[in-house]
Amino acid sequence: MEDKKLKITLVKSPIGAIPKHRKTVAAMGLRKLNKTVELPDNASTRGQIQQIRHLVKVEEA
């Protein structure tokens, strides 16, 4: 069984976003615009992505 990963890139600034969304972006390890992190493809990551889907771009790694 191979671990599936998701590549998540921050494409829109969270400055104007509501505080909860800003915290979600930070919790995912996204610090700067156009930076990418690889996170495991699981229910909790999918939930975080769903919350901030207007700020990020998601690809399968």
C-alpha positions as CSV (number, residue, x, y, z in Angstrom):
1,M,0.0,0.0,0.0
2,E,1.5,3.3,-1.0
3,D,0.8,6.5,0.9
4,K,-1.0,9.0,-1.2
5,K,0.0,12.6,-1.0
6,L,-1.6,15.9,-2.1
7,K,0.4,18.9,-3.3
8,I,-1.2,22.0,-1.9
9,T,-0.2,25.5,-3.2
10,L,-1.2,28.8,-1.7
11,V,-2.4,30.9,-4.6
12,K,-4.4,33.6,-2.9
13,S,-3.4,35.7,0.1
14,P,-5.2,34.8,3.4
15,I,-4.8,38.5,4.6
16,G,-8.5,39.3,3.9
17,A,-9.8,35.9,4.9
18,I,-11.6,35.2,8.2
19,P,-9.3,34.4,11.1
20,K,-10.3,30.7,11.2
21,H,-9.3,30.3,7.5
22,R,-6.0,32.1,8.2
23,K,-5.3,29.6,11.1
24,T,-6.1,26.7,8.8
25,V,-3.6,28.0,6.2
26,A,-0.9,28.3,8.9
27,A,-1.7,24.9,10.3
28,M,-1.2,23.3,6.9
29,G,2.3,24.8,6.8
30,L,1.6,27.4,4.1
31,R,3.6,30.5,5.0
32,K,4.1,32.4,1.7
33,L,2.2,32.8,-1.5
34,N,2.9,30.3,-4.2
35,K,4.6,27.9,-1.7
36,T,3.7,24.2,-1.9
37,V,3.4,21.6,0.8
38,E,2.9,17.9,0.5
39,L,0.4,16.5,2.9
40,P,-1.1,13.0,3.3
41,D,-4.4,12.4,1.4
42,N,-6.7,11.7,4.4
43,A,-10.1,12.9,5.7
44,S,-8.6,15.6,7.9
45,T,-6.5,17.1,5.1
46,R,-9.4,17.0,2.8
47,G,-11.5,18.8,5.3
48,Q,-8.9,21.6,5.7
49,I,-8.7,21.9,1.9
50,Q,-12.5,22.1,1.7
51,Q,-12.5,25.0,4.2
52,I,-9.9,27.1,2.3
53,R,-10.5,25.8,-1.3
54,H,-10.8,29.4,-2.5
55,L,-7.2,30.1,-1.4
56,V,-5.4,27.0,-2.6
57,K,-4.7,24.8,-5.7
58,V,-4.6,21.1,-5.1
59,E,-2.8,18.4,-7.2
60,E,-2.1,14.8,-6.6
61,A,1.6,14.1,-5.8
